[in-house]
Amino acid sequence: MPSTNHVLRDPLDGSLASTASGPRAGKLARLDGATYPAAVTRAAATFAAVLTVAAAVTAALAPFFS
């Protein structure tokens, strides 16, 4: 059976991925010609979406590691 450290590490990995993907989405939006408020909105939406998916995956896998 896998270690429970993996379940404890998943939220951290998710927050790191969302922290990295948010600014990248904002930069891509600016390169695409979006205004600054629109780019910030896209970055925030991407940050929230990645964090939500990471939380859902962690919640789904937690019963298998407890």
N, C-alpha and C positions, 0 to 999 in steps of 0.2 A: 504494500500500500504506500502511496506517495506521502511525503512528509507534509505536515500542516503548514510548514513555512511557505509553501507555494501559495496557499490560500491567503496567508497574511501578506505576501508580497504583491499579489495581484492589484489591490487598490493603489499601492504605491506606483506600480508600473502604469496603471491607467491614468493617474494624475500626472505622471511625467509625460506620457504620450499626449494628453490633452494640452499640457503646458507647451509642448513643442509644436503641436499642430495648429493651435490657435493663431499665433503670430504668422505662421507660414500661410495660413488661409487669408489673413489680412493683407500680407504682402502680395499674394497672387491677385487679390481683388484690386489692389492699387495698380498693379501692373496691367490689369485688364481694363483700367480706366474708371474704376468706381471712385466715388467721392470718399473723403475720409470717414464721414459718419457711416456710410454703407460698408466700408471695409472693416470698421470696428464691429459693426453688427454681424458681418459674416464671420469674423474671428471669434466673437462671443458665441455664436451659434455652433461653430465647429468645436470650440472648447467644451461647451455643454453636451454636445452630442457624443463626443469621444468619452467624456467622463460618465455619461449615462450608460453607454454600452459596456464600459469597464465595470461599472457597478452591477449591471445586470448579469454579466458573465460571472463575476465573483459570487453573486447571490445564487446563481444556478449551480455553480461547482462546489459551493461550500458544504452541502450535505454529503458529498462523496468523500470529503477529507476530514470529516469530524468523527 
